[in-house]
């Protein structure tokens, strides 16, 4: 049982590191181009710090607030949370509701780190998003 738990932790770490820079660079490109930016964390987490321009729609309210995302199902939407787990669930909910251009931006701290690297020129923005 302990081995399965450790394997699960390793897979989670690999997943989170693997979706990091490329996905988050794409997220920042979408945000720069006017995507709706949605923080799916709790109000307390949002209050402690959030991305500029983000709209708070906690994961547990997304299904009942689908109308808050507008009627344009092709509208670009970037969702994020603390680690990428809740935003992954939010992405699935929105896609199931018919939204076709939704991206899980991952975790708040990772997005901020990539933004700092983009701003400093340490990494380059993707040429095609």
Backbone as a printed PyTorch tensor [residue, N CA C, xyz], in Angstrom:
tensor([[[  0.8230,  -1.1960,   0.0000],
         [  0.0000,   0.0000,   0.0000],
         [  0.8630,   1.2540,   0.0000]],

        [[  1.9400,   1.2280,   0.7690],
         [  2.8300,   2.3720,   0.8500],
         [  3.4760,   2.6580,  -0.5050]],

        [[  3.8160,   1.5710,  -1.2370],
         [  4.4270,   1.7220,  -2.5510],
         [  3.4700,   2.3820,  -3.5330]],

        [[  2.1970,   2.0150,  -3.4580],
         [  1.1890,   2.6080,  -4.3430],
         [  1.0440,   4.0940,  -4.0390]],

        [[  1.0350,   4.4610,  -2.7760],
         [  0.9290,   5.8610,  -2.3790],
         [  2.1130,   6.6620,  -2.9200]],

        [[  3.3150,   6.1320,  -2.7580],
         [  4.5180,   6.8200,  -3.2340],
         [  4.4900,   6.9310,  -4.7550]],

        [[  4.0700,   5.8750,  -5.4470],
         [  3.9550,   5.9130,  -6.8950],
         [  2.9660,   6.9960,  -7.3200]],

        [[  1.8590,   7.0980,  -6.5960],
         [  0.8730,   8.1390,  -6.8790],
         [  1.4560,   9.5310,  -6.7310]],

        [[  2.2420,   9.7420,  -5.6870],
         [  2.8860,  11.0360,  -5.4820],
         [  3.8550,  11.3530,  -6.6190]],

        [[  4.6120,  10.3530,  -7.0480],
         [  5.5610,  10.5520,  -8.1430],
         [  4.8450,  10.8870,  -9.4430]],

        [[  3.7690,  10.1900,  -9.7350],
         [  2.9990,  10.4640, -10.9500],
         [  2.4170,  11.8730, -10.9010]],

        [[  1.9010,  12.2640,  -9.7430],
         [  1.3710,  13.6210,  -9.5880],
         [  2.4610,  14.6610,  -9.8200]],

        [[  3.6300,  14.4490,  -9.2530],
         [  4.7420,  15.3850,  -9.4310],
         [  5.1610,  15.4770, -10.8940]],

        [[  5.2100,  14.3340, -11.5740],
         [  5.5770,  14.3340, -12.9840],
         [  4.5360,  15.0600, -13.8160]],

        [[  3.2600,  14.8170, -13.5130],
         [  2.1890,  15.4810, -14.2450],
         [  2.2670,  16.9880, -14.0660]],

        [[  2.4370,  17.4200, -12.8340],
         [  2.4650,  18.8540, -12.5680],
         [  3.6770,  19.5100, -13.2040]],

        [[  4.8210,  18.8670, -13.1700],
         [  5.9970,  19.4680, -13.7780],
         [  5.9190,  19.3940, -15.2900]],

        [[  5.2930,  18.3490, -15.8140],
         [  5.1990,  18.1750, -17.2570],
         [  4.2610,  19.1550, -17.9230]],

        [[  3.2420,  19.6280, -17.2380],
         [  2.2900,  20.5420, -17.8660],
         [  2.6610,  21.9870, -17.5770]],

        [[  3.7270,  22.1950, -16.9290],
         [  4.1170,  23.4900, -16.4240],
         [  4.3600,  24.5520, -17.4980]],

        [[  5.5810,  24.6730, -17.9750],
         [  5.9460,  25.8170, -18.8100],
         [  5.1570,  25.9510, -20.1030]],

        [[  5.0890,  24.8970, -20.9270],
         [  4.3970,  25.0260, -22.2100],
         [  2.9430,  25.4170, -22.0320]],

        [[  2.2490,  24.7330, -21.1470],
         [  0.8370,  25.0260, -20.9150],
         [  0.6670,  26.4210, -20.3350]],

        [[  1.5390,  26.7860, -19.4130],
         [  1.3880,  28.0830, -18.7700],
         [  1.8120,  29.2330, -19.6810]],

        [[  2.7520,  28.9950, -20.5680],
         [  3.0790,  30.0050, -21.5790],
         [  1.8650,  30.1940, -22.4820]],

        [[  1.2450,  29.0800, -22.8760],
         [  0.0340,  29.1690, -23.6990],
         [ -1.0620,  29.9210, -22.9440]],

        [[ -1.1920,  29.6440, -21.6410],
         [ -2.1970,  30.3390, -20.8290],
         [ -1.9620,  31.8400, -20.8570]],

        [[ -0.7120,  32.2650, -20.6530],
         [ -0.4130,  33.7030, -20.6610],
         [ -0.6670,  34.3160, -22.0370]],

        [[ -0.3930,  33.5690, -23.1070],
         [ -0.7070,  34.0700, -24.4490],
         [ -2.2040,  34.2810, -24.6030]],

        [[ -2.9880,  33.3090, -24.1320],
         [ -4.4440,  33.4330, -24.2140],
         [ -4.9430,  34.6070, -23.3740]],

        [[ -4.3810,  34.7630, -22.1800],
         [ -4.7820,  35.8670, -21.3030],
         [ -4.4570,  37.2040, -21.9710]],

        [[ -3.2680,  37.2920, -22.5320],
         [ -2.8430,  38.5270, -23.2160],
         [ -3.7790,  38.8640, -24.3740]],

        [[ -4.3240,  37.8260, -25.0090],
         [ -5.2300,  38.0240, -26.1410],
         [ -6.6820,  38.2010, -25.7130]],

        [[ -6.9350,  38.2780, -24.3970],
         [ -8.2680,  38.5990, -23.9090],
         [ -9.1100,  37.4510, -23.3930]],

        [[ -8.5010,  36.2930, -23.1410],
         [ -9.2710,  35.1650, -22.5960],
         [ -9.8820,  35.5270, -21.2470]],

        [[-11.0230,  34.9420, -20.9690],
         [-11.6220,  35.0660, -19.6490],
         [-10.7460,  34.2760, -18.6820]],

        [[-10.3050,  34.9100, -17.6330],
         [ -9.4210,  34.2970, -16.6470],
         [-10.2300,  33.9990, -15.3950]],

        [[-10.2850,  32.7140, -15.0200],
         [-11.1450,  32.2940, -13.9130],
         [-10.3400,  31.5540, -12.8540]],

        [[-10.4160,  32.0520, -11.6310],
         [ -9.8100,  31.4310, -10.4620],
         [-10.8760,  30.5440,  -9.8330]],

        [[-10.6090,  29.2350,  -9.7460],
         [-11.6120,  28.3090,  -9.2170],
         [-11.3330,  27.9160,  -7.7700]],

        [[-10.4560,  28.6640,  -7.0870],
         [-10.1490,  28.3880,  -5.6790],
         [-11.2650,  28.9400,  -4.7960]],

        [[-11.0650,  28.8390,  -3.5020],
         [-12.0510,  29.3530,  -2.5420],
         [-11.9300,  30.8700,  -2.4360]],

        [[-12.9710,  31.5310,  -1.9170],
         [-12.8730,  32.9800,  -1.7200],
         [-11.6810,  33.3770,  -0.8380]],

        [[-11.3740,  32.5910,   0.1840],
         [-10.2290,  32.8960,   1.0480],
         [ -8.9130,  32.8340,   0.3000]],

        [[ -8.7590,  31.8140,  -0.5380],
         [ -7.5420,  31.6930,  -1.3460],
         [ -7.4410,  32.8620,  -2.3250]],

        [[ -8.5570,  33.2090,  -2.9350],
         [ -8.5910,  34.3300,  -3.8860],
         [ -8.1790,  35.6220,  -3.1910]],

        [[ -8.7200,  35.8250,  -1.9940],
         [ -8.4270,  37.0440,  -1.2360],
         [ -6.9460,  37.1340,  -0.8830]],

        [[ -6.2900,  35.9960,  -0.6900],
         [ -4.8770,  36.0140,  -0.3030],
         [ -3.9480,  36.2920,  -1.4860]],

        [[ -4.4830,  36.3320,  -2.6750],
         [ -3.6940,  36.6440,  -3.8590],
         [ -4.2740,  35.9600,  -5.0760]],

        [[ -4.3920,  36.7110,  -6.1690],
         [ -4.9320,  36.1610,  -7.4100],
         [ -4.3100,  36.8920,  -8.5910]],

        [[ -4.4640,  36.3090,  -9.7600],
         [ -3.9210,  36.9150, -10.9600],
         [ -4.7210,  38.1630, -11.3200]],

        [[ -4.0400,  39.2030, -11.7890],
         [ -4.7440,  40.4260, -12.1890],
         [ -5.8050,  40.1230, -13.2480]],

        [[ -6.9940,  40.6390, -13.0240],
         [ -8.0840,  40.4540, -13.9710],
         [ -8.8560,  39.1540, -13.8000]],

        [[ -8.4420,  38.3250, -12.8390],
         [ -9.1240,  37.0400, -12.6410],
         [-10.4910,  37.2460, -12.0170]],

        [[-11.3880,  36.3970, -12.4210],
         [-12.7350,  36.3860, -11.8710],
         [-12.8630,  35.1470, -10.9830]],

        [[-13.3740,  35.3070,  -9.7960],
         [-13.5390,  34.1890,  -8.8640],
         [-14.8460,  33.4470,  -9.1370]],

        [[-14.7150,  32.1770,  -9.5190],
         [-15.8620,  31.2780,  -9.6190],
         [-15.3820,  29.9510,  -9.0320]],

        [[-15.5790,  29.7510,  -7.7190],
         [-15.0810,  28.5300,  -7.0680],
         [-15.5810,  27.2630,  -7.7610]],

        [[-14.7400,  26.2460,  -7.7680],
         [-15.0640,  24.9860,  -8.4380],
         [-16.4370,  24.4630,  -8.0380]],

        [[-16.7560,  24.5230,  -6.7570],
         [-18.0300,  23.9410,  -6.3160],
         [-19.2520,  24.7340,  -6.7680]],

        [[-19.0420,  25.8690,  -7.4440],
         [-20.1790,  26.6530,  -7.9490],
         [-20.2260,  26.7090,  -9.4740]],

        [[-19.2350,  26.1460, -10.1360],
         [-19.1490,  26.2810, -11.6020],
         [-20.3900,  25.7410, -12.3100]],

        [[-20.8170,  24.5650, -11.9430],
         [-21.9760,  23.9730, -12.6250],
         [-23.2160,  24.8520, -12.5310]],

        [[-23.3880,  25.5120, -11.4150],
         [-24.5640,  26.3670, -11.2480],
         [-24.3510,  27.7790, -11.7960]],

        [[-23.1350,  28.0830, -12.2260],
         [-22.8390,  29.4200, -12.7500],
         [-22.3370,  29.3860, -14.1950]],

        [[-22.7520,  28.3790, -14.9400],
         [-22.3200,  28.2580, -16.3400],
         [-22.6510,  29.5250, -17.1160]],

        [[-23.7740,  30.1630, -16.8030],
         [-24.1660,  31.3810, -17.5240],
         [-23.1530,  32.5080, -17.3310]],

        [[-22.3680,  32.4540, -16.2570],
         [-21.3550,  33.4920, -16.0130],
         [-20.2340,  33.4520, -17.0480]],

        [[-20.1550,  32.3500, -17.7970],
         [-19.1130,  32.2100, -18.8050],
         [-19.5580,  32.7360, -20.1670]],

        [[-20.8040,  33.1760, -20.2540],
         [-21.3180,  33.7460, -21.4860],
         [-21.8810,  32.7060, -22.4310]],

        [[-22.4630,  33.1900, -23.5180],
         [-23.1170,  32.2870, -24.4780],
         [-22.1950,  31.8540, -25.6090]],

        [[-21.0650,  32.5420, -25.7790],
         [-20.1140,  32.1850, -26.8350],
         [-19.2930,  30.9800, -26.3850]],

        [[-19.6580,  29.8090, -26.8770],
         [-19.0130,  28.5650, -26.4530],
         [-17.5750,  28.4410, -26.9740]],

        [[-17.1770,  29.3070, -27.9130],
         [-15.7970,  29.2650, -28.4200],
         [-14.9050,  30.3170, -27.7510]],

        [[-15.4760,  31.0520, -26.8210],
         [-14.7080,  32.0820, -26.1080],
         [-13.5130,  31.4520, -25.3940]],

        [[-12.3200,  32.0270, -25.5360],
         [-11.1570,  31.4940, -24.8150],
         [-11.3090,  31.6850, -23.3060]],

        [[-11.0820,  30.6130, -22.5650],
         [-11.1940,  30.6280, -21.1020],
         [ -9.9680,  29.9360, -20.5160]],

        [[ -9.3290,  30.5930, -19.5530],
         [ -8.2210,  29.9850, -18.8100],
         [ -8.6710,  29.8470, -17.3640]],

        [[ -8.6070,  28.6260, -16.8410],
         [ -8.9570,  28.3760, -15.4440],
         [ -7.6940,  27.9930, -14.6790]],

        [[ -7.6310,  28.4030, -13.4190],
         [ -6.4900,  28.0300, -12.5780],
         [ -6.9350,  27.8730, -11.1370]],

        [[ -6.0780,  27.2200, -10.3410],
         [ -6.3530,  27.0230,  -8.9170],
         [ -5.0260,  27.0880,  -8.1680]],

        [[ -4.8460,  26.2570,  -7.1750],
         [ -3.5900,  26.2440,  -6.4250],
         [ -2.5600,  25.3280,  -7.0730]],

        [[ -2.9980,  24.1560,  -7.5160],
         [ -2.0490,  23.1720,  -8.0500],
         [ -2.3640,  22.7060,  -9.4600]],

        [[ -3.5590,  22.9510,  -9.9440],
         [ -3.9810,  22.4680, -11.2520],
         [ -5.0310,  21.3770, -11.1780]],

        [[ -5.2640,  20.8370,  -9.9990],
         [ -6.2330,  19.7480,  -9.8440],
         [ -7.6780,  20.2510,  -9.9800]],

        [[ -8.0360,  21.2580,  -9.2100],
         [ -9.4040,  21.7930,  -9.2930],
         [ -9.6590,  22.4330, -10.6540]],

        [[ -8.6290,  23.0930, -11.2020],
         [ -8.8180,  23.7120, -12.5200],
         [ -8.9720,  22.6450, -13.6070]],

        [[ -8.3810,  21.4710, -13.4130],
         [ -8.5840,  20.3650, -14.3520],
         [-10.0440,  19.9270, -14.3250]],

        [[-10.6070,  19.8370, -13.1290],
         [-12.0240,  19.4750, -13.0000],
         [-12.9140,  20.5640, -13.5940]],

        [[-12.5450,  21.8260, -13.3760],
         [-13.3220,  22.9370, -13.9380],
         [-13.2810,  22.8940, -15.4700]],

        [[-12.1060,  22.6170, -16.0110],
         [-11.9570,  22.5050, -17.4680],
         [-12.9010,  21.4170, -18.0020]],

        [[-12.9460,  20.2870, -17.3350],
         [-13.8210,  19.1830, -17.7600],
         [-15.2940,  19.5750, -17.7040]],

        [[-15.6860,  20.2630, -16.6410],
         [-17.0760,  20.7100, -16.4950],
         [-17.4450,  21.6580, -17.6250]],

        [[-16.5600,  22.6140, -17.9090],
         [-16.8450,  23.5950, -18.9650],
         [-16.8960,  22.9390, -20.3400]],

        [[-15.9890,  22.0150, -20.5960],
         [-16.0120,  21.3120, -21.8810],
         [-17.2750,  20.4730, -22.0140]],

        [[-17.7020,  19.8400, -20.9300],
         [-18.9460,  19.0540, -20.9480],
         [-20.1550,  19.9550, -21.2030]],

        [[-20.0440,  21.2350, -20.8170],
         [-21.1290,  22.1980, -21.0390],
         [-21.0690,  22.7940, -22.4490]],

        [[-20.0820,  22.3580, -23.2380],
         [-20.0150,  22.7980, -24.6320],
         [-18.9660,  23.8420, -24.9510]],

        [[-18.2170,  24.3080, -23.9560],
         [-17.1590,  25.2890, -24.2270],
         [-15.9930,  24.5730, -24.9020]],

        [[-15.5170,  25.1450, -25.9840],
         [-14.5280,  24.4570, -26.8150],
         [-13.1100,  24.9910, -26.7100]],

        [[-12.9200,  26.1110, -26.0420],
         [-11.6070,  26.7400, -25.9920],
         [-11.2110,  27.0190, -24.5370]],

        [[-11.1430,  25.9540, -23.7450],
         [-10.8420,  26.0640, -22.3170],
         [ -9.4670,  25.4640, -22.0580]],

        [[ -8.6650,  26.1670, -21.2710],
         [ -7.3370,  25.6800, -20.9250],
         [ -7.1600,  25.6610, -19.4160]],

        [[ -6.6660,  24.5460, -18.8930],
         [ -6.2780,  24.4530, -17.4910],
         [ -4.8980,  25.0990, -17.3850]],

        [[ -4.8510,  26.2920, -16.8180],
         [ -3.5790,  27.0010, -16.6730],
         [ -2.7130,  26.4720, -15.5510]],

        [[ -3.2570,  25.5870, -14.7160],
         [ -2.4750,  25.0090, -13.6270],
         [ -2.5960,  25.8010, -12.3460]],

        [[ -1.4950,  25.8660, -11.6150],
         [ -1.4900,  26.4970, -10.3070],
         [ -1.0920,  27.9650, -10.3200]],

        [[ -1.6250,  28.6860,  -9.3690],
         [ -1.3700,  30.1290,  -9.2360],
         [  0.1280,  30.4320,  -9.1540]],

        [[  0.8400,  29.7810,  -8.2500],
         [  2.2640,  30.0850,  -8.0780],
         [  3.0650,  29.7630,  -9.3320]],

        [[  2.7360,  28.6680,  -9.9940],
         [  3.4340,  28.2960, -11.2190],
         [  3.1590,  29.3060, -12.3310]],

        [[  1.9130,  29.7440, -12.4300],
         [  1.5850,  30.7640, -13.4340],
         [  2.3530,  32.0560, -13.1680]],

        [[  2.4300,  32.4520, -11.9030],
         [  3.1730,  33.6670, -11.5630],
         [  4.6610,  33.5080, -11.8700]],

        [[  5.2110,  32.3390, -11.6070],
         [  6.6210,  32.0700, -11.8910],
         [  6.8950,  32.1650, -13.3890]],

        [[  6.0300,  31.5560, -14.1950],
         [  6.2150,  31.6110, -15.6480],
         [  6.0430,  33.0320, -16.1500]],

        [[  5.1070,  33.7780, -15.5800],
         [  4.9350,  35.1800, -15.9910],
         [  6.2050,  35.9710, -15.7120]],

        [[  6.8200,  35.7470, -14.5550],
         [  8.0830,  36.4190, -14.2400],
         [  9.1690,  36.0750, -15.2400]],

        [[  9.2310,  34.8090, -15.6410],
         [ 10.2280,  34.3770, -16.6260],
         [  9.9390,  34.9590, -18.0030]],

        [[  8.6580,  35.0670, -18.3610],
         [  8.2920,  35.7030, -19.6270],
         [  8.6550,  37.1840, -19.6100]],

        [[  8.3160,  37.8510, -18.5090],
         [  8.5890,  39.2870, -18.3850],
         [ 10.0800,  39.5900, -18.4210]],

        [[ 10.8880,  38.6950, -17.8460],
         [ 12.3410,  38.9230, -17.8000],
         [ 13.0500,  38.4640, -19.0680]],

        [[ 12.3280,  37.7380, -19.9270],
         [ 12.9440,  37.2240, -21.1560],
         [ 13.6410,  35.8930, -20.9600]],

        [[ 13.5620,  35.3260, -19.7550],
         [ 14.1940,  34.0330, -19.4800],
         [ 13.5840,  32.9360, -20.3410]],

        [[ 12.2840,  33.0310, -20.5970],
         [ 11.6440,  32.1450, -21.5690],
         [ 10.8780,  32.9950, -22.5530]],

        [[ 10.7030,  32.4850, -23.7340],
         [ 10.0420,  33.2320, -24.8090],
         [  8.5820,  32.8160, -24.9220]],

        [[  7.7280,  33.7950, -25.2560],
         [  6.3280,  33.4350, -25.4700],
         [  6.1970,  32.5540, -26.7150]],

        [[  5.2080,  31.6920, -26.7110],
         [  4.9720,  30.8370, -27.8680],
         [  4.5360,  31.7130, -29.0330]],

        [[  4.9970,  31.3640, -30.2160],
         [  4.6470,  32.1730, -31.3860],
         [  3.2550,  31.8730, -31.9030]],

        [[  2.7110,  30.7030, -31.5320],
         [  1.3920,  30.3100, -31.9950],
         [  0.6290,  29.7150, -30.8340]],

        [[ -0.5490,  30.2710, -30.5240],
         [ -1.3170,  29.7210, -29.4030],
         [ -2.5880,  29.0770, -29.8340]]])
